[in-house]
């Protein structure tokens, strides 16, 4: 009888062992690629599972339903965006005007990038009617956290009366995303930064 030959050290037939965090990242990365190029509703779980290269049971152990996955996708995107904003605010600490405008600048860069299709929080959450849907909840949480940061900066510019300024800047940001997605970077979105500067100047003068 011929003895079995030992497997070579680089044999790729052995299954790859991944941590739960790695598997989650694969699923969410795949979801982001598919959702951003089309829409979350148009992507079925069977297609998504197939694109991940993972087993169906593996994906469903991570996310119990398509709704949970969509909510997790937006929650991760929110965490990424807010972490970037927080880093900018830390970098510009002591200069609330520059910090507030840096948020608007980041939005301008986003809406002018190649392939921009609108705000993902608005796009995805608008696909679901139920206000308790995980996507709606994640989008609302993101908007709340963003507004909290805008309000904190506005209060430094207009002590005790930053509510109006924060709301106005927030509306500019939402308008830039909507206009940029529909009319492109050369439409009204191109005037967002200039309008934000003017509103900040007016608010500071009145304070």
Backbone torsions as a table, in degrees:
resi	resn	phi	psi	omega
1	UNK	NA	134.9	179.7
2	UNK	-81.0	129.5	179.5
3	UNK	-67.8	143.2	178.1
4	UNK	-66.5	135.5	178.6
5	UNK	-77.2	140.1	178.2
6	UNK	-67.6	148.2	178.1
7	UNK	-67.0	141.1	176.2
8	UNK	-67.8	154.6	-176.1
9	UNK	-62.7	-27.9	-177.4
10	UNK	-101.7	20.1	179.1
11	UNK	-62.3	126.7	-176.0
12	UNK	-95.5	7.6	-177.5
13	UNK	-78.2	-20.0	179.7
14	UNK	-70.1	139.0	-179.5
15	UNK	-64.2	143.2	178.3
16	UNK	-81.6	127.8	178.9
17	UNK	-96.1	122.8	-180.0
18	UNK	-121.4	149.5	176.6
19	UNK	-73.6	166.3	178.0
20	UNK	-60.9	-40.3	-179.9
21	UNK	-63.2	-38.7	178.9
22	UNK	-66.5	-40.9	178.8
23	UNK	-65.6	-41.2	177.4
24	UNK	-60.8	-42.4	-179.1
25	UNK	-63.1	-39.4	178.7
26	UNK	-62.4	-45.8	-178.8
27	UNK	-65.0	-45.4	-177.7
28	UNK	-69.7	-36.8	175.9
29	UNK	-62.8	-41.3	178.5
30	UNK	-65.8	-43.4	178.6
31	UNK	-60.5	-43.1	-179.6
32	UNK	-62.4	-42.9	-179.9
33	UNK	-62.8	-44.6	-177.6
34	UNK	-74.6	-43.9	-177.8
35	UNK	-66.0	-40.2	-175.9
36	UNK	-72.5	-26.4	-179.7
37	UNK	-87.0	-20.7	179.6
38	UNK	-131.3	-104.6	174.5
39	UNK	-159.1	158.6	-177.5
40	UNK	-67.8	-35.5	-178.5
41	UNK	-68.0	-30.7	-176.4
42	UNK	-80.9	-7.7	-179.2
43	UNK	-102.6	115.1	178.8
44	UNK	-84.2	159.4	-178.5
45	UNK	-65.5	-34.5	179.5
46	UNK	-62.3	-42.7	178.3
47	UNK	-65.1	-44.4	-178.1
48	UNK	-62.3	-44.7	178.6
49	UNK	-59.7	-44.2	180.0
50	UNK	-60.6	-40.9	-178.6
51	UNK	-70.2	-26.7	179.7
52	UNK	-72.9	-27.8	-174.9
53	UNK	79.6	5.4	178.7
54	UNK	-98.9	167.1	177.4
55	UNK	-75.5	154.4	-178.7
56	UNK	-61.0	-42.9	-179.6
57	UNK	-66.1	-34.1	178.2
58	UNK	-61.8	-46.7	-179.2
59	UNK	-64.7	-43.2	-177.9
60	UNK	-73.1	-20.6	172.2
61	UNK	-72.2	-28.7	179.1
62	UNK	-81.7	-40.8	-178.0
63	UNK	-134.4	116.1	-172.3
64	UNK	-67.5	-24.5	-178.1
65	UNK	-152.5	167.0	175.9
66	UNK	-60.7	-39.0	179.7
67	UNK	-60.5	-43.8	178.7
68	UNK	-62.9	-38.6	-180.0
69	UNK	-66.2	-43.8	179.4
70	UNK	-61.9	-42.8	177.9
71	UNK	-62.4	-41.9	179.7
72	UNK	-66.3	-36.5	177.2
73	UNK	-60.0	-47.2	179.7
74	UNK	-70.3	-36.1	179.6
75	UNK	-63.7	-41.5	178.0
76	UNK	-66.1	-41.4	178.3
77	UNK	-63.1	-40.2	178.4
78	UNK	-61.5	-43.9	-179.5
79	UNK	-61.8	-39.2	179.5
80	UNK	-66.0	-46.8	-179.0
81	UNK	-64.8	-45.3	-178.3
82	UNK	-66.6	-34.5	177.6
83	UNK	-64.7	-39.3	177.1
84	UNK	-64.3	-45.1	179.6
85	UNK	-61.5	-44.5	-179.1
86	UNK	-62.1	-37.4	177.9
87	UNK	-64.5	-39.5	177.8
88	UNK	-66.4	-41.1	179.7
89	UNK	-65.9	-36.7	176.6
90	UNK	-66.2	-41.4	-179.4
91	UNK	-63.7	-34.7	-176.2
92	UNK	-105.5	23.8	-179.7
93	UNK	-57.7	134.2	-178.3
94	UNK	95.9	-9.3	178.2
95	UNK	-129.8	76.5	-174.9
96	UNK	-61.0	-31.5	179.0
97	UNK	-63.9	-48.5	179.4
98	UNK	-64.1	-38.0	-179.9
99	UNK	-65.4	-42.7	179.8
100	UNK	-64.1	-42.4	179.5
101	UNK	-70.3	-26.8	178.8
102	UNK	-66.1	-31.1	176.7
103	UNK	-66.8	-44.3	178.4
104	UNK	-64.0	-39.2	178.4
105	UNK	-62.2	-39.7	179.3
106	UNK	-64.0	-38.6	177.5
107	UNK	-64.7	-43.0	179.6
108	UNK	-60.2	-42.3	177.9
109	UNK	-63.2	-36.9	-178.6
110	UNK	-67.6	-46.4	-175.2
111	UNK	-74.4	-15.0	-179.8
112	UNK	-100.1	-0.8	-179.3
113	UNK	-74.6	155.0	178.6
114	UNK	-63.7	133.4	177.5
115	UNK	86.1	6.4	-179.6
116	UNK	-63.0	131.8	-177.8
117	UNK	-126.3	20.5	179.5
118	UNK	105.2	171.8	-179.0
119	UNK	-67.4	122.1	-178.5
120	UNK	-63.3	-31.8	-179.5
121	UNK	-66.7	-41.6	177.8
122	UNK	-72.4	-45.5	-177.6
123	UNK	-58.6	-51.2	-174.5
124	UNK	-72.9	-45.9	-177.0
125	UNK	-64.5	-28.7	-179.7
126	UNK	-71.5	-11.8	179.3
127	UNK	-79.8	-8.5	-174.7
128	UNK	-125.9	130.1	-175.8
129	UNK	-81.6	-32.4	-175.4
130	UNK	-69.1	118.2	-179.4
131	UNK	-64.1	-16.2	179.0
132	UNK	-94.2	0.9	179.1
133	UNK	-60.8	141.0	-179.2
134	UNK	-52.9	-34.3	179.0
135	UNK	-68.1	-42.5	178.3
136	UNK	-64.9	-41.6	179.9
137	UNK	-64.1	-44.2	-179.3
138	UNK	-65.2	-40.8	179.0
139	UNK	-65.6	-42.3	179.3
140	UNK	-65.1	-40.6	178.0
141	UNK	-61.7	-41.2	178.9
142	UNK	-63.8	-46.8	-179.7
143	UNK	-60.9	-38.8	178.7
144	UNK	-64.0	-46.6	-178.8
145	UNK	-64.4	-39.6	177.2
146	UNK	-62.7	-46.0	-178.6
147	UNK	-63.9	-36.2	178.0
148	UNK	-59.2	-41.6	179.3
149	UNK	-69.3	-42.2	178.3
150	UNK	-62.0	-40.7	-178.1
151	UNK	-67.4	-38.2	178.6
152	UNK	-62.8	-43.1	178.5
153	UNK	-67.8	-41.3	180.0
154	UNK	-63.6	-36.3	178.6
155	UNK	-65.6	-28.3	177.1
156	UNK	-73.7	-30.6	178.5
157	UNK	-81.0	-40.3	179.7
158	UNK	-124.8	81.8	-173.9
159	UNK	-53.1	125.9	176.6
160	UNK	79.1	-3.6	-176.7
161	UNK	-145.3	43.1	-177.0
162	UNK	-89.0	-4.1	-176.0
163	UNK	-56.4	-50.1	-176.5
164	UNK	-63.0	-45.0	-178.4
165	UNK	-63.4	-43.5	179.4
166	UNK	-61.4	-42.8	179.6
167	UNK	-64.0	-39.3	-179.9
168	UNK	-66.8	-42.7	178.6
169	UNK	-65.4	-38.7	178.8
170	UNK	-62.7	-41.5	177.9
171	UNK	-64.6	-36.5	176.6
172	UNK	-62.4	-44.4	-179.7
173	UNK	-61.7	-47.8	179.1
174	UNK	-62.1	-39.6	179.4
175	UNK	-66.3	-36.9	178.3
176	UNK	-64.7	-41.4	178.8
177	UNK	-64.8	-44.1	-179.5
178	UNK	-66.3	-48.7	-178.3
179	UNK	-66.3	-42.2	-179.1
180	UNK	-62.2	-37.1	-179.5
181	UNK	-71.0	-31.7	-175.8
182	UNK	-97.0	-40.8	-172.1
183	UNK	-111.1	-3.1	177.8
184	UNK	85.9	172.1	-175.0
185	UNK	-67.0	-18.6	-178.6
186	UNK	-92.6	1.1	178.4
187	UNK	-83.3	-155.5	-179.4
188	UNK	-55.3	-25.6	-179.8
189	UNK	-59.2	-26.8	-179.1
190	UNK	-67.6	-15.8	-177.3
191	UNK	-101.2	4.2	-176.9
192	UNK	-61.9	-45.0	-178.0
193	UNK	-64.0	-44.4	-179.9
194	UNK	-61.8	-41.4	179.0
195	UNK	-66.6	-39.9	178.6
196	UNK	-63.0	-42.6	177.9
197	UNK	-59.2	-43.2	-178.0
198	UNK	-65.2	-43.3	-179.8
199	UNK	-65.5	-39.2	178.1
200	UNK	-64.9	-42.2	179.7
201	UNK	-63.9	-43.4	179.1
202	UNK	-63.7	-44.4	-179.6
203	UNK	-63.6	-42.3	-179.5
204	UNK	-66.4	-36.2	-179.8
205	UNK	-68.3	-35.4	-177.8
206	UNK	-79.7	-17.3	-175.1
207	UNK	-74.5	NA	NA
